[in-house]
Amino acid sequence: MSELEKGGCLCGGFKYQFPREAVISAHHCHCKDCQKMTGCGKATILMLPAAALQIEGEQSSYTVTGTDGAHVSRGFCPSCGGQSVSSIEEVPDLSIVRAGSLDDSSWVTIDSSLWASSAQPWSPVDPNNPSFEKNPEM
């Protein structure tokens, strides 16, 4: 049985865990929503099956309609505001975890950059990884 990766919000009121091998992919997302949400040039995210994610505690969420039309619910702790887990309404079997909310993110390897078309000059796309101008076709 594999060890579970753990993470959560700043205050510890919201926690999650999942088996590392459940991760489908990891990305830097440079979309405008992620820039606004993080206050920096990108969000580093892990995608995994929702069924693999075990959650403890409460999250609030704020849902936006992204540039490509998807409805993204961005989760955050109602006490400290720490962002951990999000979801996309149109892909209910998928969870999105903020890599920075992991207790130990040293193992994360980035597969690609998304929304390269809106990357800021001060936070450019990593030229060592594949990139997509917008979201890749699913």
Phi and psi in radians as a Rosetta constraint file:
Dihedral C 1 N 2 CA 2 C 2 CIRCULARHARMONIC -1.430 0.35
Dihedral N 2 CA 2 C 2 N 3 CIRCULARHARMONIC 2.732 0.35
Dihedral C 2 N 3 CA 3 C 3 CIRCULARHARMONIC -1.305 0.35
Dihedral N 3 CA 3 C 3 N 4 CIRCULARHARMONIC 2.558 0.35
Dihedral C 3 N 4 CA 4 C 4 CIRCULARHARMONIC -1.607 0.35
Dihedral N 4 CA 4 C 4 N 5 CIRCULARHARMONIC 2.400 0.35
Dihedral C 4 N 5 CA 5 C 5 CIRCULARHARMONIC -1.408 0.35
Dihedral N 5 CA 5 C 5 N 6 CIRCULARHARMONIC 2.446 0.35
Dihedral C 5 N 6 CA 6 C 6 CIRCULARHARMONIC -2.217 0.35
Dihedral N 6 CA 6 C 6 N 7 CIRCULARHARMONIC 2.697 0.35
Dihedral C 6 N 7 CA 7 C 7 CIRCULARHARMONIC -2.962 0.35
Dihedral N 7 CA 7 C 7 N 8 CIRCULARHARMONIC -2.998 0.35
Dihedral C 7 N 8 CA 8 C 8 CIRCULARHARMONIC 2.857 0.35
Dihedral N 8 CA 8 C 8 N 9 CIRCULARHARMONIC -2.842 0.35
Dihedral C 8 N 9 CA 9 C 9 CIRCULARHARMONIC -1.504 0.35
Dihedral N 9 CA 9 C 9 N 10 CIRCULARHARMONIC 3.138 0.35
Dihedral C 9 N 10 CA 10 C 10 CIRCULARHARMONIC -1.132 0.35
Dihedral N 10 CA 10 C 10 N 11 CIRCULARHARMONIC -0.724 0.35
Dihedral C 10 N 11 CA 11 C 11 CIRCULARHARMONIC -1.544 0.35
Dihedral N 11 CA 11 C 11 N 12 CIRCULARHARMONIC -0.174 0.35
Dihedral C 11 N 12 CA 12 C 12 CIRCULARHARMONIC 1.481 0.35
Dihedral N 12 CA 12 C 12 N 13 CIRCULARHARMONIC 0.080 0.35
Dihedral C 12 N 13 CA 13 C 13 CIRCULARHARMONIC -1.291 0.35
Dihedral N 13 CA 13 C 13 N 14 CIRCULARHARMONIC -0.355 0.35
Dihedral C 13 N 14 CA 14 C 14 CIRCULARHARMONIC -2.203 0.35
Dihedral N 14 CA 14 C 14 N 15 CIRCULARHARMONIC 2.197 0.35
Dihedral C 14 N 15 CA 15 C 15 CIRCULARHARMONIC -2.330 0.35
Dihedral N 15 CA 15 C 15 N 16 CIRCULARHARMONIC 2.727 0.35
Dihedral C 15 N 16 CA 16 C 16 CIRCULARHARMONIC -2.526 0.35
Dihedral N 16 CA 16 C 16 N 17 CIRCULARHARMONIC 2.875 0.35
Dihedral C 16 N 17 CA 17 C 17 CIRCULARHARMONIC -2.688 0.35
Dihedral N 17 CA 17 C 17 N 18 CIRCULARHARMONIC 2.703 0.35
Dihedral C 17 N 18 CA 18 C 18 CIRCULARHARMONIC -2.816 0.35
Dihedral N 18 CA 18 C 18 N 19 CIRCULARHARMONIC 2.703 0.35
Dihedral C 18 N 19 CA 19 C 19 CIRCULARHARMONIC -1.291 0.35
Dihedral N 19 CA 19 C 19 N 20 CIRCULARHARMONIC 2.335 0.35
Dihedral C 19 N 20 CA 20 C 20 CIRCULARHARMONIC -0.946 0.35
Dihedral N 20 CA 20 C 20 N 21 CIRCULARHARMONIC -0.675 0.35
Dihedral C 20 N 21 CA 21 C 21 CIRCULARHARMONIC -1.189 0.35
Dihedral N 21 CA 21 C 21 N 22 CIRCULARHARMONIC -0.159 0.35
Dihedral C 21 N 22 CA 22 C 22 CIRCULARHARMONIC -1.365 0.35
Dihedral N 22 CA 22 C 22 N 23 CIRCULARHARMONIC -0.282 0.35
Dihedral C 22 N 23 CA 23 C 23 CIRCULARHARMONIC -1.113 0.35
Dihedral N 23 CA 23 C 23 N 24 CIRCULARHARMONIC 2.202 0.35
Dihedral C 23 N 24 CA 24 C 24 CIRCULARHARMONIC -1.418 0.35
Dihedral N 24 CA 24 C 24 N 25 CIRCULARHARMONIC -0.787 0.35
Dihedral C 24 N 25 CA 25 C 25 CIRCULARHARMONIC -2.912 0.35
Dihedral N 25 CA 25 C 25 N 26 CIRCULARHARMONIC 2.884 0.35
Dihedral C 25 N 26 CA 26 C 26 CIRCULARHARMONIC -2.319 0.35
Dihedral N 26 CA 26 C 26 N 27 CIRCULARHARMONIC 2.447 0.35
Dihedral C 26 N 27 CA 27 C 27 CIRCULARHARMONIC -2.507 0.35
Dihedral N 27 CA 27 C 27 N 28 CIRCULARHARMONIC 2.725 0.35
Dihedral C 27 N 28 CA 28 C 28 CIRCULARHARMONIC -1.713 0.35
Dihedral N 28 CA 28 C 28 N 29 CIRCULARHARMONIC 2.132 0.35
Dihedral C 28 N 29 CA 29 C 29 CIRCULARHARMONIC -1.845 0.35
Dihedral N 29 CA 29 C 29 N 30 CIRCULARHARMONIC 2.112 0.35
Dihedral C 29 N 30 CA 30 C 30 CIRCULARHARMONIC -1.782 0.35
Dihedral N 30 CA 30 C 30 N 31 CIRCULARHARMONIC 0.285 0.35
Dihedral C 30 N 31 CA 31 C 31 CIRCULARHARMONIC -1.146 0.35
Dihedral N 31 CA 31 C 31 N 32 CIRCULARHARMONIC 2.761 0.35
Dihedral C 31 N 32 CA 32 C 32 CIRCULARHARMONIC -1.058 0.35
Dihedral N 32 CA 32 C 32 N 33 CIRCULARHARMONIC -0.646 0.35
Dihedral C 32 N 33 CA 33 C 33 CIRCULARHARMONIC -1.106 0.35
Dihedral N 33 CA 33 C 33 N 34 CIRCULARHARMONIC -0.776 0.35
Dihedral C 33 N 34 CA 34 C 34 CIRCULARHARMONIC -1.144 0.35
Dihedral N 34 CA 34 C 34 N 35 CIRCULARHARMONIC -0.622 0.35
Dihedral C 34 N 35 CA 35 C 35 CIRCULARHARMONIC -1.095 0.35
Dihedral N 35 CA 35 C 35 N 36 CIRCULARHARMONIC -0.803 0.35
Dihedral C 35 N 36 CA 36 C 36 CIRCULARHARMONIC -1.113 0.35
Dihedral N 36 CA 36 C 36 N 37 CIRCULARHARMONIC -0.754 0.35
Dihedral C 36 N 37 CA 37 C 37 CIRCULARHARMONIC -1.140 0.35
Dihedral N 37 CA 37 C 37 N 38 CIRCULARHARMONIC -0.732 0.35
Dihedral C 37 N 38 CA 38 C 38 CIRCULARHARMONIC -1.554 0.35
Dihedral N 38 CA 38 C 38 N 39 CIRCULARHARMONIC -0.397 0.35
Dihedral C 38 N 39 CA 39 C 39 CIRCULARHARMONIC 1.321 0.35
Dihedral N 39 CA 39 C 39 N 40 CIRCULARHARMONIC 0.283 0.35
Dihedral C 39 N 40 CA 40 C 40 CIRCULARHARMONIC -2.441 0.35
Dihedral N 40 CA 40 C 40 N 41 CIRCULARHARMONIC -2.911 0.35
Dihedral C 40 N 41 CA 41 C 41 CIRCULARHARMONIC -1.379 0.35
Dihedral N 41 CA 41 C 41 N 42 CIRCULARHARMONIC -0.214 0.35
Dihedral C 41 N 42 CA 42 C 42 CIRCULARHARMONIC -2.905 0.35
Dihedral N 42 CA 42 C 42 N 43 CIRCULARHARMONIC 2.906 0.35
Dihedral C 42 N 43 CA 43 C 43 CIRCULARHARMONIC -2.029 0.35
Dihedral N 43 CA 43 C 43 N 44 CIRCULARHARMONIC 2.389 0.35
Dihedral C 43 N 44 CA 44 C 44 CIRCULARHARMONIC -1.737 0.35
Dihedral N 44 CA 44 C 44 N 45 CIRCULARHARMONIC 2.099 0.35
Dihedral C 44 N 45 CA 45 C 45 CIRCULARHARMONIC -2.239 0.35
Dihedral N 45 CA 45 C 45 N 46 CIRCULARHARMONIC 2.601 0.35
Dihedral C 45 N 46 CA 46 C 46 CIRCULARHARMONIC -1.950 0.35
Dihedral N 46 CA 46 C 46 N 47 CIRCULARHARMONIC 2.421 0.35
Dihedral C 46 N 47 CA 47 C 47 CIRCULARHARMONIC -1.920 0.35
Dihedral N 47 CA 47 C 47 N 48 CIRCULARHARMONIC 2.316 0.35
Dihedral C 47 N 48 CA 48 C 48 CIRCULARHARMONIC -2.637 0.35
Dihedral N 48 CA 48 C 48 N 49 CIRCULARHARMONIC 2.795 0.35
Dihedral C 48 N 49 CA 49 C 49 CIRCULARHARMONIC -1.079 0.35
Dihedral N 49 CA 49 C 49 N 50 CIRCULARHARMONIC 2.365 0.35
Dihedral C 49 N 50 CA 50 C 50 CIRCULARHARMONIC -0.998 0.35
Dihedral N 50 CA 50 C 50 N 51 CIRCULARHARMONIC -0.600 0.35
Dihedral C 50 N 51 CA 51 C 51 CIRCULARHARMONIC -1.148 0.35
Dihedral N 51 CA 51 C 51 N 52 CIRCULARHARMONIC -0.369 0.35
Dihedral C 51 N 52 CA 52 C 52 CIRCULARHARMONIC -1.471 0.35
Dihedral N 52 CA 52 C 52 N 53 CIRCULARHARMONIC -0.210 0.35
Dihedral C 52 N 53 CA 53 C 53 CIRCULARHARMONIC -1.661 0.35
Dihedral N 53 CA 53 C 53 N 54 CIRCULARHARMONIC 2.130 0.35
Dihedral C 53 N 54 CA 54 C 54 CIRCULARHARMONIC -1.799 0.35
Dihedral N 54 CA 54 C 54 N 55 CIRCULARHARMONIC 2.247 0.35
Dihedral C 54 N 55 CA 55 C 55 CIRCULARHARMONIC -2.077 0.35
Dihedral N 55 CA 55 C 55 N 56 CIRCULARHARMONIC 2.470 0.35
Dihedral C 55 N 56 CA 56 C 56 CIRCULARHARMONIC -2.299 0.35
Dihedral N 56 CA 56 C 56 N 57 CIRCULARHARMONIC 2.234 0.35
Dihedral C 56 N 57 CA 57 C 57 CIRCULARHARMONIC 1.781 0.35
Dihedral N 57 CA 57 C 57 N 58 CIRCULARHARMONIC -3.124 0.35
Dihedral C 57 N 58 CA 58 C 58 CIRCULARHARMONIC -1.852 0.35
Dihedral N 58 CA 58 C 58 N 59 CIRCULARHARMONIC 2.548 0.35
Dihedral C 58 N 59 CA 59 C 59 CIRCULARHARMONIC -2.226 0.35
Dihedral N 59 CA 59 C 59 N 60 CIRCULARHARMONIC 2.505 0.35
Dihedral C 59 N 60 CA 60 C 60 CIRCULARHARMONIC -1.675 0.35
Dihedral N 60 CA 60 C 60 N 61 CIRCULARHARMONIC 2.932 0.35
Dihedral C 60 N 61 CA 61 C 61 CIRCULARHARMONIC -2.552 0.35
Dihedral N 61 CA 61 C 61 N 62 CIRCULARHARMONIC 2.738 0.35
Dihedral C 61 N 62 CA 62 C 62 CIRCULARHARMONIC -2.247 0.35
Dihedral N 62 CA 62 C 62 N 63 CIRCULARHARMONIC 2.125 0.35
Dihedral C 62 N 63 CA 63 C 63 CIRCULARHARMONIC -1.785 0.35
Dihedral N 63 CA 63 C 63 N 64 CIRCULARHARMONIC 2.322 0.35
Dihedral C 63 N 64 CA 64 C 64 CIRCULARHARMONIC -2.204 0.35
Dihedral N 64 CA 64 C 64 N 65 CIRCULARHARMONIC 2.730 0.35
Dihedral C 64 N 65 CA 65 C 65 CIRCULARHARMONIC -1.679 0.35
Dihedral N 65 CA 65 C 65 N 66 CIRCULARHARMONIC 2.005 0.35
Dihedral C 65 N 66 CA 66 C 66 CIRCULARHARMONIC -1.260 0.35
Dihedral N 66 CA 66 C 66 N 67 CIRCULARHARMONIC 2.995 0.35
Dihedral C 66 N 67 CA 67 C 67 CIRCULARHARMONIC -0.992 0.35
Dihedral N 67 CA 67 C 67 N 68 CIRCULARHARMONIC -0.586 0.35
Dihedral C 67 N 68 CA 68 C 68 CIRCULARHARMONIC -1.538 0.35
Dihedral N 68 CA 68 C 68 N 69 CIRCULARHARMONIC 0.052 0.35
Dihedral C 68 N 69 CA 69 C 69 CIRCULARHARMONIC 1.691 0.35
Dihedral N 69 CA 69 C 69 N 70 CIRCULARHARMONIC -0.143 0.35
Dihedral C 69 N 70 CA 70 C 70 CIRCULARHARMONIC -1.280 0.35
Dihedral N 70 CA 70 C 70 N 71 CIRCULARHARMONIC 2.632 0.35
Dihedral C 70 N 71 CA 71 C 71 CIRCULARHARMONIC -1.755 0.35
Dihedral N 71 CA 71 C 71 N 72 CIRCULARHARMONIC 1.863 0.35
Dihedral C 71 N 72 CA 72 C 72 CIRCULARHARMONIC -1.801 0.35
Dihedral N 72 CA 72 C 72 N 73 CIRCULARHARMONIC 2.142 0.35
Dihedral C 72 N 73 CA 73 C 73 CIRCULARHARMONIC -1.737 0.35
Dihedral N 73 CA 73 C 73 N 74 CIRCULARHARMONIC 1.963 0.35
Dihedral C 73 N 74 CA 74 C 74 CIRCULARHARMONIC -1.657 0.35
Dihedral N 74 CA 74 C 74 N 75 CIRCULARHARMONIC 2.021 0.35
Dihedral C 74 N 75 CA 75 C 75 CIRCULARHARMONIC -1.472 0.35
Dihedral N 75 CA 75 C 75 N 76 CIRCULARHARMONIC 2.537 0.35
Dihedral C 75 N 76 CA 76 C 76 CIRCULARHARMONIC -2.648 0.35
Dihedral N 76 CA 76 C 76 N 77 CIRCULARHARMONIC 2.675 0.35
Dihedral C 76 N 77 CA 77 C 77 CIRCULARHARMONIC -1.261 0.35
Dihedral N 77 CA 77 C 77 N 78 CIRCULARHARMONIC 2.273 0.35
Dihedral C 77 N 78 CA 78 C 78 CIRCULARHARMONIC -1.200 0.35
Dihedral N 78 CA 78 C 78 N 79 CIRCULARHARMONIC -0.290 0.35
Dihedral C 78 N 79 CA 79 C 79 CIRCULARHARMONIC -1.568 0.35
Dihedral N 79 CA 79 C 79 N 80 CIRCULARHARMONIC -0.918 0.35
Dihedral C 79 N 80 CA 80 C 80 CIRCULARHARMONIC -1.852 0.35
Dihedral N 80 CA 80 C 80 N 81 CIRCULARHARMONIC -0.206 0.35
Dihedral C 80 N 81 CA 81 C 81 CIRCULARHARMONIC 1.431 0.35
Dihedral N 81 CA 81 C 81 N 82 CIRCULARHARMONIC -0.025 0.35
Dihedral C 81 N 82 CA 82 C 82 CIRCULARHARMONIC -1.044 0.35
Dihedral N 82 CA 82 C 82 N 83 CIRCULARHARMONIC 2.318 0.35
Dihedral C 82 N 83 CA 83 C 83 CIRCULARHARMONIC -1.700 0.35
Dihedral N 83 CA 83 C 83 N 84 CIRCULARHARMONIC 2.292 0.35
Dihedral C 83 N 84 CA 84 C 84 CIRCULARHARMONIC -2.285 0.35
Dihedral N 84 CA 84 C 84 N 85 CIRCULARHARMONIC -1.051 0.35
Dihedral C 84 N 85 CA 85 C 85 CIRCULARHARMONIC -2.177 0.35
Dihedral N 85 CA 85 C 85 N 86 CIRCULARHARMONIC 2.351 0.35
Dihedral C 85 N 86 CA 86 C 86 CIRCULARHARMONIC -2.234 0.35
Dihedral N 86 CA 86 C 86 N 87 CIRCULARHARMONIC 2.990 0.35
Dihedral C 86 N 87 CA 87 C 87 CIRCULARHARMONIC -2.572 0.35
Dihedral N 87 CA 87 C 87 N 88 CIRCULARHARMONIC 2.842 0.35
Dihedral C 87 N 88 CA 88 C 88 CIRCULARHARMONIC -2.069 0.35
Dihedral N 88 CA 88 C 88 N 89 CIRCULARHARMONIC 2.106 0.35
Dihedral C 88 N 89 CA 89 C 89 CIRCULARHARMONIC -0.937 0.35
Dihedral N 89 CA 89 C 89 N 90 CIRCULARHARMONIC -0.697 0.35
Dihedral C 89 N 90 CA 90 C 90 CIRCULARHARMONIC -1.322 0.35
Dihedral N 90 CA 90 C 90 N 91 CIRCULARHARMONIC -0.181 0.35
Dihedral C 90 N 91 CA 91 C 91 CIRCULARHARMONIC -2.294 0.35
Dihedral N 91 CA 91 C 91 N 92 CIRCULARHARMONIC 1.238 0.35
Dihedral C 91 N 92 CA 92 C 92 CIRCULARHARMONIC -1.145 0.35
Dihedral N 92 CA 92 C 92 N 93 CIRCULARHARMONIC -0.319 0.35
Dihedral C 92 N 93 CA 93 C 93 CIRCULARHARMONIC -1.514 0.35
Dihedral N 93 CA 93 C 93 N 94 CIRCULARHARMONIC 0.085 0.35
Dihedral C 93 N 94 CA 94 C 94 CIRCULARHARMONIC -2.005 0.35
Dihedral N 94 CA 94 C 94 N 95 CIRCULARHARMONIC 2.373 0.35
Dihedral C 94 N 95 CA 95 C 95 CIRCULARHARMONIC -2.018 0.35
Dihedral N 95 CA 95 C 95 N 96 CIRCULARHARMONIC 2.610 0.35
Dihedral C 95 N 96 CA 96 C 96 CIRCULARHARMONIC -2.101 0.35
Dihedral N 96 CA 96 C 96 N 97 CIRCULARHARMONIC 2.138 0.35
Dihedral C 96 N 97 CA 97 C 97 CIRCULARHARMONIC -1.949 0.35
Dihedral N 97 CA 97 C 97 N 98 CIRCULARHARMONIC 2.318 0.35
Dihedral C 97 N 98 CA 98 C 98 CIRCULARHARMONIC -1.271 0.35
Dihedral N 98 CA 98 C 98 N 99 CIRCULARHARMONIC 2.097 0.35
Dihedral C 98 N 99 CA 99 C 99 CIRCULARHARMONIC -1.029 0.35
Dihedral N 99 CA 99 C 99 N 100 CIRCULARHARMONIC -0.594 0.35
Dihedral C 99 N 100 CA 100 C 100 CIRCULARHARMONIC -1.197 0.35
Dihedral N 100 CA 100 C 100 N 101 CIRCULARHARMONIC -0.230 0.35
Dihedral C 100 N 101 CA 101 C 101 CIRCULARHARMONIC -1.576 0.35
Dihedral N 101 CA 101 C 101 N 102 CIRCULARHARMONIC -0.053 0.35
Dihedral C 101 N 102 CA 102 C 102 CIRCULARHARMONIC -1.235 0.35
Dihedral N 102 CA 102 C 102 N 103 CIRCULARHARMONIC 2.546 0.35
Dihedral C 102 N 103 CA 103 C 103 CIRCULARHARMONIC -1.108 0.35
Dihedral N 103 CA 103 C 103 N 104 CIRCULARHARMONIC -0.643 0.35
Dihedral C 103 N 104 CA 104 C 104 CIRCULARHARMONIC -2.422 0.35
Dihedral N 104 CA 104 C 104 N 105 CIRCULARHARMONIC 1.901 0.35
Dihedral C 104 N 105 CA 105 C 105 CIRCULARHARMONIC -1.833 0.35
Dihedral N 105 CA 105 C 105 N 106 CIRCULARHARMONIC 0.198 0.35
Dihedral C 105 N 106 CA 106 C 106 CIRCULARHARMONIC -1.095 0.35
Dihedral N 106 CA 106 C 106 N 107 CIRCULARHARMONIC -0.341 0.35
Dihedral C 106 N 107 CA 107 C 107 CIRCULARHARMONIC -1.532 0.35
Dihedral N 107 CA 107 C 107 N 108 CIRCULARHARMONIC -0.202 0.35
Dihedral C 107 N 108 CA 108 C 108 CIRCULARHARMONIC -1.177 0.35
Dihedral N 108 CA 108 C 108 N 109 CIRCULARHARMONIC 2.291 0.35
Dihedral C 108 N 109 CA 109 C 109 CIRCULARHARMONIC -2.096 0.35
Dihedral N 109 CA 109 C 109 N 110 CIRCULARHARMONIC 2.193 0.35
Dihedral C 109 N 110 CA 110 C 110 CIRCULARHARMONIC -1.387 0.35
Dihedral N 110 CA 110 C 110 N 111 CIRCULARHARMONIC 2.261 0.35
Dihedral C 110 N 111 CA 111 C 111 CIRCULARHARMONIC -1.524 0.35
Dihedral N 111 CA 111 C 111 N 112 CIRCULARHARMONIC -0.637 0.35
Dihedral C 111 N 112 CA 112 C 112 CIRCULARHARMONIC -2.919 0.35
Dihedral N 112 CA 112 C 112 N 113 CIRCULARHARMONIC 2.998 0.35
Dihedral C 112 N 113 CA 113 C 113 CIRCULARHARMONIC -1.911 0.35
Dihedral N 113 CA 113 C 113 N 114 CIRCULARHARMONIC 2.402 0.35
Dihedral C 113 N 114 CA 114 C 114 CIRCULARHARMONIC -1.881 0.35
Dihedral N 114 CA 114 C 114 N 115 CIRCULARHARMONIC 2.672 0.35
Dihedral C 114 N 115 CA 115 C 115 CIRCULARHARMONIC 0.989 0.35
Dihedral N 115 CA 115 C 115 N 116 CIRCULARHARMONIC 0.780 0.35
Dihedral C 115 N 116 CA 116 C 116 CIRCULARHARMONIC -1.019 0.35
Dihedral N 116 CA 116 C 116 N 117 CIRCULARHARMONIC -0.461 0.35
Dihedral C 116 N 117 CA 117 C 117 CIRCULARHARMONIC -1.117 0.35
Dihedral N 117 CA 117 C 117 N 118 CIRCULARHARMONIC -0.354 0.35
Dihedral C 117 N 118 CA 118 C 118 CIRCULARHARMONIC -2.008 0.35
Dihedral N 118 CA 118 C 118 N 119 CIRCULARHARMONIC 0.249 0.35
Dihedral C 118 N 119 CA 119 C 119 CIRCULARHARMONIC -1.112 0.35
Dihedral N 119 CA 119 C 119 N 120 CIRCULARHARMONIC 2.457 0.35
Dihedral C 119 N 120 CA 120 C 120 CIRCULARHARMONIC -1.476 0.35
Dihedral N 120 CA 120 C 120 N 121 CIRCULARHARMONIC 2.592 0.35
Dihedral C 120 N 121 CA 121 C 121 CIRCULARHARMONIC -1.036 0.35
Dihedral N 121 CA 121 C 121 N 122 CIRCULARHARMONIC -0.520 0.35
Dihedral C 121 N 122 CA 122 C 122 CIRCULARHARMONIC -1.484 0.35
Dihedral N 122 CA 122 C 122 N 123 CIRCULARHARMONIC -0.071 0.35
Dihedral C 122 N 123 CA 123 C 123 CIRCULARHARMONIC -2.492 0.35
Dihedral N 123 CA 123 C 123 N 124 CIRCULARHARMONIC 1.201 0.35
Dihedral C 123 N 124 CA 124 C 124 CIRCULARHARMONIC -1.254 0.35
Dihedral N 124 CA 124 C 124 N 125 CIRCULARHARMONIC 2.852 0.35
Dihedral C 124 N 125 CA 125 C 125 CIRCULARHARMONIC -1.154 0.35
Dihedral N 125 CA 125 C 125 N 126 CIRCULARHARMONIC 2.427 0.35
Dihedral C 125 N 126 CA 126 C 126 CIRCULARHARMONIC -1.219 0.35
Dihedral N 126 CA 126 C 126 N 127 CIRCULARHARMONIC 2.029 0.35
Dihedral C 126 N 127 CA 127 C 127 CIRCULARHARMONIC -1.232 0.35
Dihedral N 127 CA 127 C 127 N 128 CIRCULARHARMONIC -0.168 0.35
Dihedral C 127 N 128 CA 128 C 128 CIRCULARHARMONIC -1.474 0.35
Dihedral N 128 CA 128 C 128 N 129 CIRCULARHARMONIC -0.128 0.35
Dihedral C 128 N 129 CA 129 C 129 CIRCULARHARMONIC -2.092 0.35
Dihedral N 129 CA 129 C 129 N 130 CIRCULARHARMONIC 2.676 0.35
Dihedral C 129 N 130 CA 130 C 130 CIRCULARHARMONIC -1.053 0.35
Dihedral N 130 CA 130 C 130 N 131 CIRCULARHARMONIC 2.665 0.35
Dihedral C 130 N 131 CA 131 C 131 CIRCULARHARMONIC -2.431 0.35
Dihedral N 131 CA 131 C 131 N 132 CIRCULARHARMONIC 2.712 0.35
Dihedral C 131 N 132 CA 132 C 132 CIRCULARHARMONIC -2.141 0.35
Dihedral N 132 CA 132 C 132 N 133 CIRCULARHARMONIC 2.378 0.35
Dihedral C 132 N 133 CA 133 C 133 CIRCULARHARMONIC -1.027 0.35
Dihedral N 133 CA 133 C 133 N 134 CIRCULARHARMONIC -0.630 0.35
Dihedral C 133 N 134 CA 134 C 134 CIRCULARHARMONIC -2.313 0.35
Dihedral N 134 CA 134 C 134 N 135 CIRCULARHARMONIC -2.481 0.35
Dihedral C 134 N 135 CA 135 C 135 CIRCULARHARMONIC -1.442 0.35
Dihedral N 135 CA 135 C 135 N 136 CIRCULARHARMONIC 2.500 0.35
Dihedral C 135 N 136 CA 136 C 136 CIRCULARHARMONIC -1.217 0.35
Dihedral N 136 CA 136 C 136 N 137 CIRCULARHARMONIC 2.713 0.35
Dihedral C 136 N 137 CA 137 C 137 CIRCULARHARMONIC -1.210 0.35
Dihedral N 137 CA 137 C 137 N 138 CIRCULARHARMONIC 2.385 0.35
